[in-house]
Amino acid sequence: MGRYRIRVATGAWLFSGSHNRVQLWLVGARREAELELQLRPVRGEEEEFDLAVPEDLGTLQFVKLRKHHSLVDDAWFCDRITVQGPGACAEAAFPCYRWVQGGGVLSLPEGTARLAGDNALDVFQKHREKELKERQQIYRWATWKEGLPLTIAADCEDDLPPNMRFHEEKRRDFEWTLKAGALEMVLKRVYTLLSSWNRLEDFDQIFWGQKSTLAEKVHQRWQDDELFGYQFLNGANPMLLRRSTSLPSRLVLPSGTEELRAQLEKELQNGSLFEADFILLDGIPANVIRGEQQYLAAPLVMLKMEPSGKLLPLLIQIQPPKPSSQTPTLFLPSDPPLAWLLAKSWVRNSDFQLHQLQYHLLNTHLVAEVIAVATMRCLPGLHPVFKPLHTYNSSH
Ligand SMILES: [Fe+2]
């Protein structure tokens, strides 16, 4: 016989609460007891119950819970359950941090982090094995495209395990940003429908709506070489810039450019010569969008670092040399302004493509997905890695 104080914490996310009734059991080393309580979890609240249990349960090992429903299965996001008792015994925590849905019984083990070898008690080892079996049913591998990292088996968001989906706020925020962006584009399209763009200044017609100090600065300075160089370290893709250790082999300098070669060699000697080589994009077929063939360049940019720290472009080679064609054209800051600006725009386009494909999609999303799925399949909830990670699907 003993008194227990039970606290049930529900997530603060939208729709975390539930109108369904929740039933709880305390499971001790000796026996288990069903708790006589009326629990309908409220979003963001911690509900507390003080209950007498006639039997001696022994050391608490699990809290079992079951969410009942008749017509509507109203999912509940349970943060954790803590139990203090009997009497003055220390408090035990039973972390959950997941959606509770369906009519099954869920067992939450006492939450002290444990590795596989730490399960002195057989009950925890059995729970671990059962949990991993279930997880491997829920989190399954799929091949999206041969040669790419494996993905989770799901064709759309609704196929994802509930705990892998965005929380409602995040989903709404994401969708709203998407809609607001699309709306702005439609408005600008309508606004400029009757006018054609003949000069660069005509772009000002679409420079309104959401602005920031940085956007204003880029608007003023986007044609400057200084901003072009600055973007290699402070733009979307700071991964490509390298200090040159020799002149790149793809750089073919035609006759008549001896002065340029001398300058490159001088910067190289000084350690102030830099390069950004987009060769990875060479040979990638570009898409056809609405019947229009698109093009992709694989440029090389050579830059110098001035003593003030400014990074300035010295030349742009748009495509690498091909055995079949003549020496590729070099674009220089001394070229007619629009030709030089066009060459820089091709570089920016390639920078964006490489950033999205390689550094963003492959190196973050696709790799992170492999790690996330493997973690869910191979590590049980009691593994220490979940202690700092219980909110991981709210990021990015
Ligand atoms: Fe992303």
Boltz pocket constraint, residues with backbone or C-beta under 6 A from the ligand:
constraints:
  - pocket:
      binder: B
      contacts: [[A, 360], [A, 365], [A, 396]]
      max_distance: 6.0
